[in-house]
Amino acid sequence: MSIPVRSTPSTTNPLRRNIAIIAHVDHGKTTLVDALLHQGNVLRMNERVAERALDNIDLERERGITIMAKNTSVQYRDVIINIVDTPGHADFGGEVERTLVMVDGVLLLVDASEGPLPQTRFVLQKALARNLSPIVVINKIDRQDARPGEVLNEIYDLFIELGATEEQLEFPVLYTNAKLGTATDETSQAGTNLEPLFKAVLTHVPPPAGDPEAPLQILVANLDSSDYLGRIAIGRIVNGNVKLGDNVAVRKLNGQTESTRVTKLFVFDGLKRTEVNNASAGDIVCLAGIENITIGETISDPECQEIISSIEIDEPTVSIIIGVNTSPMAGLDGQYVTSRNLRDRLKRELIGNVSIRVNETDTTEQLELIGRGELQLAILIEMMRREGYELQVSRPKVVTRQLDDQTVEPVEELIVDIPDECQGVVIAQLSSRRGNMLESVKQGNGRVRLEFRIPTRGLIGFRSQFLTDTRGAGILNHLFSGWEPWHGPIEDRPTGVLVADRPGRATAFALSNLQDRGMIFITPGTNVYQGMVIGENSRSSDMDVNVTKEKKQTNMRASSADEAIKLIPPRILNLEQAIEFINNDELVEITPANIRLRKQILAANQRPKREPIRNQAN
């Protein structure tokens, strides 16, 4: 049976489709891509591959999230379908924004139980603004709490709220179980494979438009690198064609033009790149041999002066100070420890990460790193740590603006899904952080969904507290919503910290005597230095303590008794938790082997006495 093919007057190749898969975090994008790869014969039935085949970064596999957008392709019948798998977390929205310029349609995945969430709104808004053809995919229909009919109505409401056109509202709807690789257009009829989804893509997503006879134009949307090929530019050919060995011009973001030559040309073929001699309008290609190219620049025919509009990215809202490690243990296990090392690494990050900014500070030893959120900044810092960098970072702050002689700050739309019995404590916490509750909806099964509007400041350091208050059963999602006048002060962490008053090795005896004082962060045998934070004080003030003290041994019985000391398991903070925990007068020391908390001023007699302060500036 023939498949109806949607065409346009400027169609260049009816045997191509370019689509992106967009969704809120954990709604099943990467799992669906895995199923498409198997059923598109990219992967043999007997071929062993890791689950989430496109998540090739260690942190992606460890955390179960997509951090970087990925390109792949499958063939259905005689049509090549180029697929972009995008991140679902709001902090990596820049990856979504830059990849949408390469596609003509989107698969909007929505969980059959959770329905549209904040990031769903963000990615759909960007897709509709670019007039991309949407296909709605309601996933996880096998869930016991699935409610596909209600979710579909919520999706329609979201489309209308975002100003979708009549044509965009005529979207097809498919119901899928991505894990099993099935799709159906009727909830009453179980699917057997993804054939309905493949057909929907061919029918409802137009072939790429462009003029193959026009001068060459490619908008660079992504970058990669190779030890052998150097920097690799990834983008869609908007017009014209490109051949191996062609002389091309690079229209730089600063208005300058550089001449270069295409030394290698690739297209995506499943999970790999295939070298080709030429490509035409509508193809997504990789070009090697172009040094110093940056996302948003245009590769064109040397005679073509027209520049494609650059990629517009929402401005970042959260900043952190990143600097050289100055602790007494600096340089013990890091390979890159100087300010030059940090600058060079962040300059490289700026090339391919369009959603961050790096600013100079008053000192050459520190830089201001600005991103979309705490998670994005923590991920970048964790990558640097694993690469061998040593550094120290401050508490995150929000970026403010002056508008009409008034200070404005970023505000988030926050949705929490929690057990009923946790409502009181969560509402109280968010209210103290200037959150304004907009809606409360009973979800059934003893859970409730609460919607808030809250300053971004109010979410700094909140996630760990939220997981504690909900005993790990809460789900938290938020999305940048806009700028509003300053909401007033927000209290800092109400508790003080336990601070080592001397260098040495922590003992079980000393730690056992401190357990009643608060929560301990280290284990016996840990090397400490003066000013290092070793725990959280149960009171509001800081306390300098001796964690190296040993029990005086007067006889053999006393010596053996020390072995019977029972310690409460310490709370070992990961990088993200450590950054969330610290106050303005504290830092996180990060090395390849260790994460330590410390005071900015190490000497106790030089530190001002800690007072409960309000978060005036951040």
C-alpha positions, -999 to +999 in steps of 0.1 A: +000+000+000+014+034-009+019+060+018+005+095+010+034+120+009+029+156+019+047+179-004+053+216-008+061+237-039+098+240-028+103+203-020+138+192-027+137+156-018+104+137-011+125+108+003+137+128+034+120+137+067+137+157+095+120+154+129+128+161+166+115+142+195+105+167+223+090+161+257+093+168+294+120+149+313+115+111+317+085+109+294+103+083+272+120+101+243+153+081+243+134+049+249+113+056+218+143+064+197+158+030+207+126+013+195+127+033+162+163+022+156+154-015+161+123-014+139+140+008+114+166-020+109+195+002+122+201-025+148+199-062+140+175-082+161+204-102+175+227-071+180+235-063+216+234-026+224+231-007+256+197+005+266+193+042+257+217+038+227+220+075+220+230+085+256+267+080+251+279+103+279+287+086+312+267+112+332+236+106+309+237+069+317+243+074+354+215+099+358+191+085+332+186+118+315+196+132+281+220+162+285+232+167+249+210+166+218+218+137+195+214+130+158+205+097+142+185+084+113+164+054+102+150+043+069+113+034+065+107+019+031+126+042+008+124+073+030+153+085+052+141+099+085+166+121+103+159+121+141+171+145+168+167+133+204+165+163+226+170+167+264+139+169+285+152+188+316+145+226+316+182+234+324+192+220+290+166+240+270+193+256+249+199+221+233+163+220+223+163+255+209+193+251+186+182+217+172+147+228+162+163+248+133+172+215+116+138+199+115+104+202+098+083+184+124+082+172+160+070+142+179+056+156+211+058+129+237+035+132+268+032+107+296-002+091+297-005+096+334+014+128+342+001+148+312+017+180+300+043+194+324+064+226+324+090+215+299+062+202+277+049+238+274+084+251+267+093+228+239+059+230+223+060+268+224+093+267+206+081+242+180+049+262+173+068+294+169+089+278+142+057+265+125+068+229+128+043+201+121+034+184+154+026+147+159+013+140+195+025+108+210+009+098+243+034+073+258+033+048+287-003+038+280+005+006+299+007+024+333-020+015+357-028+051+363-029+060+326-056+085+316-051+090+279-084+107+272-079+134+299-043+139+289-054+145+253-078+171+264-050+188+284-028+187+253-055+204+232-059+231+259-021+236+259-020+240+221-049+266+223-032+285+252+000+287+232-018+302+201-016+272+178-030+278+143-059+258+129-035+237+109-013+229+139-044+219+159-051+192+133-023+171+147-025+133+146-025+114+179-008+081+186-007+060+217+026+042+224+044+018+247+080+028+239+095+000+260+076-026+240+080-007+207+042-005+199+020+023+187-017+025+179-041+053+169-069+039+190-067+032+227-092+004+224-068-015+200-034-027+211-005-019+189+019-046+177+048-024+163+057+012+155+043+010+119+015+036+127+041+061+139+064+057+108+033+062+086+023+093+106+057+108+101+056+103+063+021+116+061+021+146+084+057+159+083+066+177+051+097+169+032+124+195+037+120+227+016+148+245-002+163+252-035+191+228-046+200+252-075+205+282-052+238+292-036+249+270-007+236+280+028+241+259+059+232+271+095+255+254+120+233+241+149+257+217+166+294+210+170+314+178+175+351+172+175+375+144+165+412+138+173+418+132+136+394+156+119+393+185+144+361+205+148+330+191+131+301+214+121+266+199+121+237+216+104+210+214+078+216+225+042+190+252+037+197+259+001+221+246-025+244+216-024+279+209-011+306+186-024+338+172-009+366+196-016+344+227-021+356+261-012+331+277+011+328+309+032+320+311+069+299+341+078+311+347+115+288+360+142+310+392+144+303+400+108+336+388+094+340+362+066+365+334+065+373+313+035+379+275+039+376+241+023+354+211+030+378+182+037+353+156+049+315+154+045+293+130+064+256+122+068+240+104+097+233+067+091+218+051+122+242+053+151+272+061+129+283+087+103+288+077+067+312+096+045+296+110+013+309+129-017+280+154-019+247+164-002+218+187-011+192+210+004+173+194+032+201+170+042+215+172+078+253+170+073+286+170+092+315+190+077+351+188+088+380+210+079+365+243+092+385+256+120+371+279+147+335+276+136+308+283+161+271+275+165+249+300+148+273+308+120+265+304+083+285+282+058+278+295+023+289+298-012+318+323-014+297+345-037+266+344-014+265+373+010+232+364+027+234+353+063+208+330+079+192+344+110+212+332+140+197+308+166+178+327+193+184+313+228+167+324+261+190+341+284+205+322+314+193+331+348+216+315+374+252+324+381+281+308+401+316+320+408+342+294+397+378+298+407+412+282+414+413+258+444+429+277+473+425+251+501+455+236+520+449+204+500+450+221+466+469+203+438+470+169+455+450+150+429+441+174+401+458+176+367+445+211+357+448+235+386+455+270+373+433+299+362+445+295+327+434+259+327+399+269+338+397+297+312+407+275+284+382+248+294+353+272+297+362+289+263+359+254+247+326+249+264+313+282+250+319+270+215+293+242+217+271+253+246+249+282+235+230+285+268+259+295+291+279+327+295+313+333+311+322+368+326+353+381+341+354+391+378+375+415+399+402+389+402+420+369+376+416+338+398+378+337+394+352+337+367+314+341+367+297+312+350+260+318+341+236+290+331+199+279+330+199+264+364+218+246+392+216+212+374+232+225+342+260+242+361+265+211+383+267+188+353+293+210+336+314+212+368+311+174+372+324+169+337+353+192+344+361+173+376+361+140+357+385+155+332+410+162+359+402+198+369+405+212+404+384+242+413+361+258+439+327+272+435+304+296+453+267+294+462+245+300+431+229+334+426+202+346+403+208+371+375+188+403+380+180+431+356+171+468+359+138+476+341+123+511+344+145+519+374+132+487+391+151+455+399+134+425+383+143+388+389+136+355+371+104+336+381+096+299+377+065+279+371+068+251+396+048+218+397+052+193+425+036+159+427+036+147+463+019+123+487-012+139+504+003+138+539+033+160+527+011+189+516+015+209+548+053+209+550+059+214+513+034+244+511+051+259+542+086+255+528+076+271+494+057+299+511+088+308+531+106+310+498+081+335+483+062+308+464+026+316+455+003+285+451-019+287+421-036+254+419-041+221+438-054+190+421-060+156+436-043+129+415-058+099+432-038+071+448-031+093+477-012+120+457-018+156+449-003+180+423+005+216+434+013+244+411+033+274+423+048+306+409+081+312+427+112+334+423+142+314+409+160+323+442+134+303+461+144+271+444+182+274+451+189+247+477+153+235+477+155+202+459+174+183+487+150+197+513+120+187+492+133+151+488+138+150+526+103+164+534+086+140+509+108+110+519+120+107+483+084+102+470+080+137+456+084+148+420+095+184+413+095+202+379+100+238+371+104+261+341+115+297+336+083+318+332+095+354+330+107+384+349+090+401+378+097+428+403+120+417+432+099+396+456+117+405+488+142+388+510+144+350+514+160+334+544+192+315+540+198+280+554+186+283+590+213+260+604+250+266+610+278+242+603+304+222+622+339+234+611+373+217+617+395+239+639+428+222+630+444+200+603+447+162+608+428+130+604+393+126+617+388+100+644+358+078+653+361+090+689+359+127+680+330+121+655+310+101+681+311+130+705+298+153+677+269+132+666+245+150+690+255+183+676+241+177+641+246+158+609+282+146+601+294+147+565+327+128+568+340+094+578+367+084+603+401+087+587+392+116+565+420+142+562+407+176+573+421+212+574+412+242+595+381+258+581+368+227+564+330+220+570+326+186+584+289+186+592+257+206+597+250+221+632+216+216+646+217+252+658+217+284+638+253+293+647+286+278+634+307+257+657+345+251+654+353+216+666+382+193+670+376+162+648+411+148+652+409+142+690+418+107+701+407+089+732+433+088+760+442+052+766+450+042+802+448+004+799+441-024+774+404-024+782+400+012+773+420+007+741+398-021+729+366-002+739+374+024+712+368-002+686+332-006+698+323+030+689+290+030+670+286+059+645+255+071+627+262+067+590+273+101+577+255+121+550+279+120+520+270+149+497+273+146+460+283+177+439+248+189+433+238+185+470+270+203+481+263+233+459+227+234+471+238+232+508+264+260+511+257+296+523+272+328+510+303+325+532+311+290+521+326+272+491+326+238+475+361+225+468+361+201+439+389+177+428+389+145+407+389+125+439+371+146+465+342+170+472+348+191+503+329+220+519+348+248+534+346+283+548+357+311+525+379+324+554+396+294+569+410+309+601+383+309+629+397+341+644+393+360+611+358+349+603+329+371+612+304+355+636+276+339+616+242+355+621+210+343+605+209+365+574+183+371+547+191+364+511+190+400+498+211+397+467+206+361+456 
